[in-house]
Amino acid sequence: MRHVIFSYLIGIFVLTLGLALWLSGLWWLPLISGGLLCVGIYDSMQHRHSLLVNFPLIGRMRWIIEDFRPFFQQYLLETETSGRPISRMFRSIVYQRAKGSVDSVPFGTQVDTYKSGYEWIGHSLSALSVDEVDHNPRITIGGPDCKQPYSASILNVSAMSFGALSKNAVMALNKGAALGGFYQNTGEGGLTPYHLENGGDIVWQIGTGYFGCRTKDGNFNELAFQEKAALPAVKMIEIKLSQGAKPGHGGILPAHKNTPEIAEIRGVTAGEDVISPPTHKAFSTPVEMCHFIQKLRELSDGKPIGFKLALGRKSEFLAICKAMIETGITPDFITVDGGEGGTGAAPLEYSNSIGFPLREALAFIDDALVGFGVRDRIKLIASGKIITAFQVVKNLSLGADLCNSARGMMFAIGCVQSLSCNTNTCPTGVATQDPKLYKGLDVNHKSTRVATFHKKTILATVDILSSTGHGSTEQLNRTHIFRRVDQQTIMRYDELFPLIEPGSFINEETAPKRYQLHLKEACASTFKPANTLAEINHETQSV
Ligand SMILES: Cc1cc2nc3c(=O)[nH]c(=O)nc-3n(C[C@H](O)[C@H](O)[C@H](O)COP(=O)(O)O)c2cc1C
């Protein structure tokens, strides 16, 4: 094939050379064809790409088309319901709500209601008028040991660090949170001046790197924590155990990204690699974690303390519950993140195939807290592809008290899902540290957008509530949501995830059989399964 290509290239070069000799104004033609011939010769001699050796010059089309593929897909080929990870339909509703433009749909649903997995909420013949429903539903977070409970919106900005997001994006989200009365979670990158400039409520997330509250050798620093936790903007503190998109995976901030500004914010030395280990140094067992929660509670003068996790092994969460019972210490909130959750950058296998998806994780964690009789002390926050009011209502029905959204909020400030968060080339300036790109993101303008998106989504939630005949989100439960399991079978969430008798897990024998194996594995003094599976199998067989 390359002989054919070279015949053409040489032929074109000779032809254009002849033309240029005949008409002197065309001198540039042989320059171009000669240049292309040289590229072809280079391609055929290099050794990195066999495609280019076999198809010199024209093989380059592959890379050019690959580069443009996402644009062609998004702008020309995508249907309303396609587009990954977030479909066009859901991106569009965020843009419409954020801009305050028409957010109704014409002519009926684009969703296939007969497809397995289709879900819906049942309305009621005793629907309420929208005016009868609380238009600003809020949830108070803070168990019996909390001295400064926080009244949270039912939809908030999920954890996203400065570093993953640009400073303008952080400021726009924060100002939007202040305008709309919801909170912004800092992400594990720490609390920055950009989180504090505009007066939005803050949930300060503390990851394994303890950024902003770390000693020189990377341990937890009580004094630094105390100082920041006392800031009035900091309403709650979240210990990050894991996130759905890359659970159990530590992180590394490479030296070149560790600028003096980031180093100062994170409390590290600029220009060095900074490691976030996969686990915490401040505790290594569930009991120790409970004591750490208590320590943070005391150091923060009683602000709500919680933790975020993606569910890995069920027994590990049950071990945490057992530790709560043993120590009498409970967190004020738990954020459950689903495997479908977003991230700035993660290994493919972690994003695709590690950790429980939100639905099963949320149901299990809600059940476990009920089973151990501590559910009334702890608020549950759900995150993982929560963008529309139905997704809010669905998760509240399943077991959550409130929700966080990361990518929904990113769309509200202009993200176009260009899938470039990990390359520092985000064209909308949302997820980049390149000043040339983020200076295009207008903080004031985008803060209004994010506040409007929030307001309209809450109104849509209120609308759905009124149609179900309920005046408050707390009245939602698993009986409200239906799922098409297959062509013949429709099941309600309470059939798929049967409710648990409160307190029934405290004694293993009274727990439903499907939980007993996991309860046996769980031990308050270790996150790891206490018994080997072989032992458990032996025991269960002999029962
Ligand atoms: C750009 C980006 C950065 C993130 N950074 C963090 C982080 O620092 N800490 C964390 O716990 N989760 C982080 N997440 C995960 C989100 O907080 C959230 O759990 C997840 O994206 C699920 O929500 P979504 O589907 O609404 O995006 C990040 C997500 C994105 C998209």
The ligand as an ORCA input file, in Angstrom:
! r2SCAN-3c Opt
* xyz 0 1
  C     -13.836     16.802     39.352
  C     -14.206     15.955     40.527
  C     -13.431     15.991     41.675
  C     -13.768     15.215     42.786
  N     -13.023     15.293     43.939
  C     -13.416     14.593     45.036
  C     -12.735     14.736     46.278
  O     -11.783     15.497     46.421
  N     -13.193     14.004     47.327
  C     -14.273     13.158     47.234
  O     -14.656     12.536     48.215
  N     -14.934     13.030     46.069
  C     -14.543     13.722     44.982
  N     -15.259     13.611     43.822
  C     -16.450     12.727     43.805
  C     -17.740     13.501     44.069
  O     -17.698     14.198     45.266
  C     -18.968     12.581     44.099
  O     -18.843     11.690     45.154
  C     -19.130     11.797     42.828
  O     -18.730     12.554     41.737
  C     -20.557     11.348     42.604
  O     -21.334     12.377     42.256
  P     -21.794     12.841     40.768
  O     -22.290     11.644     40.051
  O     -22.838     13.812     41.156
  O     -20.651     13.445     40.073
  C     -14.911     14.371     42.713
  C     -15.686     14.340     41.549
  C     -15.353     15.120     40.468
  C     -16.232     15.069     39.246
*
